[in-house]
Amino acid sequence: MGIYEGVVPFVSKVFGWQPFLAFPLRLPSPWWWIVSAAVIVVAVVVLDVLDKAKKRAA
């Protein structure tokens, strides 16, 4: 989800794609990149928390 909703909108704007399930692209201009950037940040934070929990358990 982090890749498809976060990275794909930025790439699709560069190459002119119209991905069907990239919901941030349906938002107006200043909001789509804010939402996409927030999705990327949340995905990185969740992966970091999961990695730390995995290391703590091992």
PDB file with SEQRES, HELIX, SHEET and CRYST1 records, atoms N, CA, C and O in Angstrom:
SEQRES   1 A   58  MET GLY ILE TYR GLU GLY VAL VAL PRO PHE VAL SER LYS          
SEQRES   2 A   58  VAL PHE GLY TRP GLN PRO PHE LEU ALA PHE PRO LEU ARG          
SEQRES   3 A   58  LEU PRO SER PRO TRP TRP TRP ILE VAL SER ALA ALA VAL          
SEQRES   4 A   58  ILE VAL VAL ALA VAL VAL VAL LEU ASP VAL LEU ASP LYS          
SEQRES   5 A   58  ALA LYS LYS ARG ALA ALA                                      
HELIX    1 AA1 GLY A    2  GLY A    2  1                                   1    
HELIX    2 AA2 ILE A    3  VAL A    7  3                                   5    
HELIX    3 AA3 VAL A    8  PHE A   15  1                                   8    
HELIX    4 AA4 PHE A   23  ARG A   26  5                                   4    
HELIX    5 AA5 SER A   29  ALA A   57  1                                  29    
CRYST1    1.000    1.000    1.000  90.00  90.00  90.00 P 1           1          
ATOM      1  N   MET A   1       0.822  -1.182   0.000  1.00  0.00           N  
ATOM      2  CA  MET A   1       0.000   0.000   0.000  1.00  0.00           C  
ATOM      3  C   MET A   1       0.871   1.252   0.000  1.00  0.00           C  
ATOM      4  O   MET A   1       0.547   2.244  -0.654  1.00  0.00           O  
ATOM      5  N   GLY A   2       1.971   1.199   0.734  1.00  0.00           N  
ATOM      6  CA  GLY A   2       2.855   2.355   0.763  1.00  0.00           C  
ATOM      7  C   GLY A   2       3.441   2.674  -0.592  1.00  0.00           C  
ATOM      8  O   GLY A   2       3.630   3.839  -0.940  1.00  0.00           O  
ATOM      9  N   ILE A   3       3.726   1.642  -1.350  1.00  0.00           N  
ATOM     10  CA  ILE A   3       4.295   1.864  -2.682  1.00  0.00           C  
ATOM     11  C   ILE A   3       3.212   2.340  -3.644  1.00  0.00           C  
ATOM     12  O   ILE A   3       3.414   3.314  -4.369  1.00  0.00           O  
ATOM     13  N   TYR A   4       2.072   1.666  -3.658  1.00  0.00           N  
ATOM     14  CA  TYR A   4       1.059   1.986  -4.660  1.00  0.00           C  
ATOM     15  C   TYR A   4       0.380   3.324  -4.388  1.00  0.00           C  
ATOM     16  O   TYR A   4       0.080   4.059  -5.329  1.00  0.00           O  
ATOM     17  N   GLU A   5       0.135   3.653  -3.137  1.00  0.00           N  
ATOM     18  CA  GLU A   5      -0.530   4.913  -2.809  1.00  0.00           C  
ATOM     19  C   GLU A   5       0.451   6.047  -2.554  1.00  0.00           C  
ATOM     20  O   GLU A   5       0.062   7.215  -2.560  1.00  0.00           O  
ATOM     21  N   GLY A   6       1.720   5.716  -2.331  1.00  0.00           N  
ATOM     22  CA  GLY A   6       2.699   6.753  -2.042  1.00  0.00           C  
ATOM     23  C   GLY A   6       3.622   7.063  -3.193  1.00  0.00           C  
ATOM     24  O   GLY A   6       3.792   8.228  -3.552  1.00  0.00           O  
ATOM     25  N   VAL A   7       4.224   6.046  -3.781  1.00  0.00           N  
ATOM     26  CA  VAL A   7       5.231   6.254  -4.824  1.00  0.00           C  
ATOM     27  C   VAL A   7       4.602   6.339  -6.215  1.00  0.00           C  
ATOM     28  O   VAL A   7       5.012   7.170  -7.025  1.00  0.00           O  
ATOM     29  N   VAL A   8       3.631   5.507  -6.493  1.00  0.00           N  
ATOM     30  CA  VAL A   8       3.026   5.454  -7.828  1.00  0.00           C  
ATOM     31  C   VAL A   8       2.436   6.799  -8.267  1.00  0.00           C  
ATOM     32  O   VAL A   8       2.593   7.151  -9.436  1.00  0.00           O  
ATOM     33  N   PRO A   9       1.766   7.572  -7.399  1.00  0.00           N  
ATOM     34  CA  PRO A   9       1.268   8.868  -7.872  1.00  0.00           C  
ATOM     35  C   PRO A   9       2.373   9.805  -8.365  1.00  0.00           C  
ATOM     36  O   PRO A   9       2.188  10.514  -9.354  1.00  0.00           O  
ATOM     37  N   PHE A  10       3.512   9.810  -7.686  1.00  0.00           N  
ATOM     38  CA  PHE A  10       4.610  10.663  -8.140  1.00  0.00           C  
ATOM     39  C   PHE A  10       5.153  10.186  -9.489  1.00  0.00           C  
ATOM     40  O   PHE A  10       5.396  10.993 -10.385  1.00  0.00           O  
ATOM     41  N   VAL A  11       5.338   8.888  -9.626  1.00  0.00           N  
ATOM     42  CA  VAL A  11       5.859   8.328 -10.875  1.00  0.00           C  
ATOM     43  C   VAL A  11       4.852   8.507 -12.007  1.00  0.00           C  
ATOM     44  O   VAL A  11       5.234   8.798 -13.140  1.00  0.00           O  
ATOM     45  N   SER A  12       3.577   8.336 -11.704  1.00  0.00           N  
ATOM     46  CA  SER A  12       2.562   8.452 -12.751  1.00  0.00           C  
ATOM     47  C   SER A  12       2.437   9.881 -13.268  1.00  0.00           C  
ATOM     48  O   SER A  12       2.125  10.084 -14.441  1.00  0.00           O  
ATOM     49  N   LYS A  13       2.672  10.861 -12.425  1.00  0.00           N  
ATOM     50  CA  LYS A  13       2.642  12.248 -12.889  1.00  0.00           C  
ATOM     51  C   LYS A  13       3.793  12.521 -13.847  1.00  0.00           C  
ATOM     52  O   LYS A  13       3.633  13.263 -14.816  1.00  0.00           O  
ATOM     53  N   VAL A  14       4.954  11.925 -13.582  1.00  0.00           N  
ATOM     54  CA  VAL A  14       6.116  12.129 -14.445  1.00  0.00           C  
ATOM     55  C   VAL A  14       5.900  11.490 -15.806  1.00  0.00           C  
ATOM     56  O   VAL A  14       6.199  12.100 -16.832  1.00  0.00           O  
ATOM     57  N   PHE A  15       5.376  10.250 -15.823  1.00  0.00           N  
ATOM     58  CA  PHE A  15       5.233   9.510 -17.070  1.00  0.00           C  
ATOM     59  C   PHE A  15       3.841   9.615 -17.699  1.00  0.00           C  
ATOM     60  O   PHE A  15       3.610   9.070 -18.779  1.00  0.00           O  
ATOM     61  N   GLY A  16       2.914  10.309 -17.034  1.00  0.00           N  
ATOM     62  CA  GLY A  16       1.582  10.490 -17.596  1.00  0.00           C  
ATOM     63  C   GLY A  16       0.677   9.281 -17.495  1.00  0.00           C  
ATOM     64  O   GLY A  16      -0.264   9.157 -18.278  1.00  0.00           O  
ATOM     65  N   TRP A  17       0.932   8.392 -16.559  1.00  0.00           N  
ATOM     66  CA  TRP A  17       0.092   7.212 -16.379  1.00  0.00           C  
ATOM     67  C   TRP A  17      -1.200   7.590 -15.690  1.00  0.00           C  
ATOM     68  O   TRP A  17      -1.297   8.654 -15.079  1.00  0.00           O  
ATOM     69  N   GLN A  18      -2.189   6.726 -15.786  1.00  0.00           N  
ATOM     70  CA  GLN A  18      -3.464   6.880 -15.085  1.00  0.00           C  
ATOM     71  C   GLN A  18      -3.766   5.608 -14.315  1.00  0.00           C  
ATOM     72  O   GLN A  18      -4.639   4.847 -14.732  1.00  0.00           O  
ATOM     73  N   PRO A  19      -3.073   5.340 -13.196  1.00  0.00           N  
ATOM     74  CA  PRO A  19      -3.353   4.118 -12.443  1.00  0.00           C  
ATOM     75  C   PRO A  19      -4.761   4.155 -11.849  1.00  0.00           C  
ATOM     76  O   PRO A  19      -5.223   5.188 -11.365  1.00  0.00           O  
ATOM     77  N   PHE A  20      -5.424   3.013 -11.898  1.00  0.00           N  
ATOM     78  CA  PHE A  20      -6.823   2.937 -11.486  1.00  0.00           C  
ATOM     79  C   PHE A  20      -6.996   3.063  -9.974  1.00  0.00           C  
ATOM     80  O   PHE A  20      -7.927   3.728  -9.519  1.00  0.00           O  
ATOM     81  N   LEU A  21      -6.124   2.443  -9.192  1.00  0.00           N  
ATOM     82  CA  LEU A  21      -6.317   2.401  -7.744  1.00  0.00           C  
ATOM     83  C   LEU A  21      -5.463   3.388  -6.960  1.00  0.00           C  
ATOM     84  O   LEU A  21      -5.415   3.302  -5.733  1.00  0.00           O  
ATOM     85  N   ALA A  22      -4.805   4.300  -7.609  1.00  0.00           N  
ATOM     86  CA  ALA A  22      -4.015   5.314  -6.900  1.00  0.00           C  
ATOM     87  C   ALA A  22      -4.961   6.442  -6.487  1.00  0.00           C  
ATOM     88  O   ALA A  22      -5.139   7.417  -7.216  1.00  0.00           O  
ATOM     89  N   PHE A  23      -5.553   6.293  -5.327  1.00  0.00           N  
ATOM     90  CA  PHE A  23      -6.579   7.229  -4.871  1.00  0.00           C  
ATOM     91  C   PHE A  23      -6.086   8.655  -4.635  1.00  0.00           C  
ATOM     92  O   PHE A  23      -6.865   9.587  -4.838  1.00  0.00           O  
ATOM     93  N   PRO A  24      -4.831   8.881  -4.216  1.00  0.00           N  
ATOM     94  CA  PRO A  24      -4.399  10.279  -4.059  1.00  0.00           C  
ATOM     95  C   PRO A  24      -4.452  11.084  -5.357  1.00  0.00           C  
ATOM     96  O   PRO A  24      -4.550  12.310  -5.306  1.00  0.00           O  
ATOM     97  N   LEU A  25      -4.389  10.434  -6.507  1.00  0.00           N  
ATOM     98  CA  LEU A  25      -4.448  11.172  -7.772  1.00  0.00           C  
ATOM     99  C   LEU A  25      -5.826  11.756  -8.037  1.00  0.00           C  
ATOM    100  O   LEU A  25      -5.968  12.623  -8.899  1.00  0.00           O  
ATOM    101  N   ARG A  26      -6.826  11.309  -7.328  1.00  0.00           N  
ATOM    102  CA  ARG A  26      -8.178  11.847  -7.498  1.00  0.00           C  
ATOM    103  C   ARG A  26      -8.381  13.137  -6.707  1.00  0.00           C  
ATOM    104  O   ARG A  26      -9.413  13.793  -6.845  1.00  0.00           O  
ATOM    105  N   LEU A  27      -7.405  13.500  -5.881  1.00  0.00           N  
ATOM    106  CA  LEU A  27      -7.485  14.724  -5.086  1.00  0.00           C  
ATOM    107  C   LEU A  27      -7.016  15.918  -5.911  1.00  0.00           C  
ATOM    108  O   LEU A  27      -6.321  15.745  -6.912  1.00  0.00           O  
ATOM    109  N   PRO A  28      -7.395  17.137  -5.494  1.00  0.00           N  
ATOM    110  CA  PRO A  28      -6.913  18.330  -6.197  1.00  0.00           C  
ATOM    111  C   PRO A  28      -5.397  18.478  -6.069  1.00  0.00           C  
ATOM    112  O   PRO A  28      -4.759  17.808  -5.257  1.00  0.00           O  
ATOM    113  N   SER A  29      -4.849  19.348  -6.869  1.00  0.00           N  
ATOM    114  CA  SER A  29      -3.409  19.453  -7.063  1.00  0.00           C  
ATOM    115  C   SER A  29      -2.557  19.568  -5.802  1.00  0.00           C  
ATOM    116  O   SER A  29      -1.625  18.774  -5.671  1.00  0.00           O  
ATOM    117  N   PRO A  30      -2.787  20.469  -4.880  1.00  0.00           N  
ATOM    118  CA  PRO A  30      -1.825  20.499  -3.762  1.00  0.00           C  
ATOM    119  C   PRO A  30      -2.000  19.344  -2.784  1.00  0.00           C  
ATOM    120  O   PRO A  30      -1.081  19.038  -2.024  1.00  0.00           O  
ATOM    121  N   TRP A  31      -3.163  18.698  -2.791  1.00  0.00           N  
ATOM    122  CA  TRP A  31      -3.422  17.670  -1.786  1.00  0.00           C  
ATOM    123  C   TRP A  31      -2.918  16.295  -2.182  1.00  0.00           C  
ATOM    124  O   TRP A  31      -2.588  15.502  -1.301  1.00  0.00           O  
ATOM    125  N   TRP A  32      -2.844  15.977  -3.463  1.00  0.00           N  
ATOM    126  CA  TRP A  32      -2.444  14.624  -3.848  1.00  0.00           C  
ATOM    127  C   TRP A  32      -1.019  14.327  -3.443  1.00  0.00           C  
ATOM    128  O   TRP A  32      -0.722  13.218  -3.000  1.00  0.00           O  
ATOM    129  N   TRP A  33      -0.116  15.311  -3.588  1.00  0.00           N  
ATOM    130  CA  TRP A  33       1.269  15.021  -3.227  1.00  0.00           C  
ATOM    131  C   TRP A  33       1.476  15.064  -1.723  1.00  0.00           C  
ATOM    132  O   TRP A  33       2.382  14.403  -1.213  1.00  0.00           O  
ATOM    133  N   ILE A  34       0.661  15.826  -0.996  1.00  0.00           N  
ATOM    134  CA  ILE A  34       0.749  15.822   0.466  1.00  0.00           C  
ATOM    135  C   ILE A  34       0.315  14.466   1.007  1.00  0.00           C  
ATOM    136  O   ILE A  34       0.967  13.914   1.894  1.00  0.00           O  
ATOM    137  N   VAL A  35      -0.782  13.927   0.479  1.00  0.00           N  
ATOM    138  CA  VAL A  35      -1.273  12.614   0.904  1.00  0.00           C  
ATOM    139  C   VAL A  35      -0.284  11.523   0.514  1.00  0.00           C  
ATOM    140  O   VAL A  35      -0.018  10.617   1.303  1.00  0.00           O  
ATOM    141  N   SER A  36       0.256  11.601  -0.680  1.00  0.00           N  
ATOM    142  CA  SER A  36       1.221  10.592  -1.127  1.00  0.00           C  
ATOM    143  C   SER A  36       2.489  10.630  -0.276  1.00  0.00           C  
ATOM    144  O   SER A  36       3.018   9.582   0.096  1.00  0.00           O  
ATOM    145  N   ALA A  37       2.967  11.810   0.028  1.00  0.00           N  
ATOM    146  CA  ALA A  37       4.154  11.928   0.885  1.00  0.00           C  
ATOM    147  C   ALA A  37       3.861  11.418   2.295  1.00  0.00           C  
ATOM    148  O   ALA A  37       4.717  10.783   2.912  1.00  0.00           O  
ATOM    149  N   ALA A  38       2.666  11.688   2.808  1.00  0.00           N  
ATOM    150  CA  ALA A  38       2.290  11.192   4.134  1.00  0.00           C  
ATOM    151  C   ALA A  38       2.219   9.669   4.153  1.00  0.00           C  
ATOM    152  O   ALA A  38       2.609   9.045   5.140  1.00  0.00           O  
ATOM    153  N   VAL A  39       1.731   9.074   3.086  1.00  0.00           N  
ATOM    154  CA  VAL A  39       1.674   7.606   2.998  1.00  0.00           C  
ATOM    155  C   VAL A  39       3.079   7.022   3.026  1.00  0.00           C  
ATOM    156  O   VAL A  39       3.318   6.015   3.693  1.00  0.00           O  
ATOM    157  N   ILE A  40       4.008   7.642   2.310  1.00  0.00           N  
ATOM    158  CA  ILE A  40       5.392   7.164   2.309  1.00  0.00           C  
ATOM    159  C   ILE A  40       5.994   7.262   3.704  1.00  0.00           C  
ATOM    160  O   ILE A  40       6.650   6.328   4.164  1.00  0.00           O  
ATOM    161  N   VAL A  41       5.775   8.384   4.378  1.00  0.00           N  
ATOM    162  CA  VAL A  41       6.319   8.572   5.732  1.00  0.00           C  
ATOM    163  C   VAL A  41       5.731   7.553   6.698  1.00  0.00           C  
ATOM    164  O   VAL A  41       6.463   6.960   7.491  1.00  0.00           O  
ATOM    165  N   VAL A  42       4.428   7.344   6.642  1.00  0.00           N  
ATOM    166  CA  VAL A  42       3.780   6.375   7.533  1.00  0.00           C  
ATOM    167  C   VAL A  42       4.294   4.966   7.251  1.00  0.00           C  
ATOM    168  O   VAL A  42       4.520   4.196   8.185  1.00  0.00           O  
ATOM    169  N   ALA A  43       4.480   4.621   5.991  1.00  0.00           N  
ATOM    170  CA  ALA A  43       4.988   3.287   5.651  1.00  0.00           C  
ATOM    171  C   ALA A  43       6.399   3.086   6.198  1.00  0.00           C  
ATOM    172  O   ALA A  43       6.713   2.013   6.713  1.00  0.00           O  
ATOM    173  N   VAL A  44       7.249   4.100   6.092  1.00  0.00           N  
ATOM    174  CA  VAL A  44       8.616   3.994   6.618  1.00  0.00           C  
ATOM    175  C   VAL A  44       8.599   3.865   8.139  1.00  0.00           C  
ATOM    176  O   VAL A  44       9.359   3.075   8.698  1.00  0.00           O  
ATOM    177  N   VAL A  45       7.748   4.627   8.808  1.00  0.00           N  
ATOM    178  CA  VAL A  45       7.655   4.555  10.273  1.00  0.00           C  
ATOM    179  C   VAL A  45       7.146   3.187  10.710  1.00  0.00           C  
ATOM    180  O   VAL A  45       7.673   2.612  11.662  1.00  0.00           O  
ATOM    181  N   VAL A  46       6.139   2.661  10.038  1.00  0.00           N  
ATOM    182  CA  VAL A  46       5.599   1.344  10.395  1.00  0.00           C  
ATOM    183  C   VAL A  46       6.656   0.260  10.184  1.00  0.00           C  
ATOM    184  O   VAL A  46       6.806  -0.629  11.023  1.00  0.00           O  
ATOM    185  N   LEU A  47       7.386   0.327   9.073  1.00  0.00           N  
ATOM    186  CA  LEU A  47       8.453  -0.653   8.843  1.00  0.00           C  
ATOM    187  C   LEU A  47       9.543  -0.553   9.898  1.00  0.00           C  
ATOM    188  O   LEU A  47      10.082  -1.576  10.321  1.00  0.00           O  
ATOM    189  N   ASP A  48       9.879   0.658  10.333  1.00  0.00           N  
ATOM    190  CA  ASP A  48      10.885   0.840  11.375  1.00  0.00           C  
ATOM    191  C   ASP A  48      10.412   0.265  12.712  1.00  0.00           C  
ATOM    192  O   ASP A  48      11.177  -0.401  13.408  1.00  0.00           O  
ATOM    193  N   VAL A  49       9.167   0.520  13.064  1.00  0.00           N  
ATOM    194  CA  VAL A  49       8.621  -0.011  14.314  1.00  0.00           C  
ATOM    195  C   VAL A  49       8.586  -1.534  14.279  1.00  0.00           C  
ATOM    196  O   VAL A  49       8.938  -2.183  15.264  1.00  0.00           O  
ATOM    197  N   LEU A  50       8.167  -2.107  13.163  1.00  0.00           N  
ATOM    198  CA  LEU A  50       8.150  -3.563  13.044  1.00  0.00           C  
ATOM    199  C   LEU A  50       9.535  -4.164  13.117  1.00  0.00           C  
ATOM    200  O   LEU A  50       9.720  -5.215  13.730  1.00  0.00           O  
ATOM    201  N   ASP A  51      10.514  -3.516  12.504  1.00  0.00           N  
ATOM    202  CA  ASP A  51      11.885  -4.002  12.550  1.00  0.00           C  
ATOM    203  C   ASP A  51      12.443  -3.965  13.963  1.00  0.00           C  
ATOM    204  O   ASP A  51      13.116  -4.903  14.391  1.00  0.00           O  
ATOM    205  N   LYS A  52      12.170  -2.887  14.690  1.00  0.00           N  
ATOM    206  CA  LYS A  52      12.636  -2.780  16.074  1.00  0.00           C  
ATOM    207  C   LYS A  52      11.966  -3.820  16.960  1.00  0.00           C  
ATOM    208  O   LYS A  52      12.607  -4.389  17.843  1.00  0.00           O  
ATOM    209  N   ALA A  53      10.680  -4.071  16.732  1.00  0.00           N  
ATOM    210  CA  ALA A  53       9.983  -5.094  17.524  1.00  0.00           C  
ATOM    211  C   ALA A  53      10.526  -6.481  17.219  1.00  0.00           C  
ATOM    212  O   ALA A  53      10.639  -7.316  18.116  1.00  0.00           O  
ATOM    213  N   LYS A  54      10.860  -6.729  15.974  1.00  0.00           N  
ATOM    214  CA  LYS A  54      11.416  -8.030  15.593  1.00  0.00           C  
ATOM    215  C   LYS A  54      12.785  -8.233  16.233  1.00  0.00           C  
ATOM    216  O   LYS A  54      13.087  -9.326  16.713  1.00  0.00           O  
ATOM    217  N   LYS A  55      13.605  -7.203  16.244  1.00  0.00           N  
ATOM    218  CA  LYS A  55      14.933  -7.308  16.848  1.00  0.00           C  
ATOM    219  C   LYS A  55      14.829  -7.470  18.353  1.00  0.00           C  
ATOM    220  O   LYS A  55      15.634  -8.183  18.951  1.00  0.00           O  
ATOM    221  N   ARG A  56      13.856  -6.823  18.975  1.00  0.00           N  
ATOM    222  CA  ARG A  56      13.662  -6.911  20.421  1.00  0.00           C  
ATOM    223  C   ARG A  56      13.218  -8.320  20.818  1.00  0.00           C  
ATOM    224  O   ARG A  56      13.624  -8.820  21.867  1.00  0.00           O  
ATOM    225  N   ALA A  57      12.400  -8.958  20.002  1.00  0.00           N  
ATOM    226  CA  ALA A  57      11.882 -10.282  20.293  1.00  0.00           C  
ATOM    227  C   ALA A  57      12.938 -11.372  20.079  1.00  0.00           C  
ATOM    228  O   ALA A  57      12.869 -12.438  20.690  1.00  0.00           O  
ATOM    229  N   ALA A  58      13.891 -11.104  19.228  1.00  0.00           N  
ATOM    230  CA  ALA A  58      14.897 -12.130  18.913  1.00  0.00           C  
ATOM    231  C   ALA A  58      16.048 -12.123  19.880  1.00  0.00           C  
ATOM    232  O   ALA A  58      16.971 -12.926  19.747  1.00  0.00           O  
TER     233      ALA A  58                                                      
END                                                                             
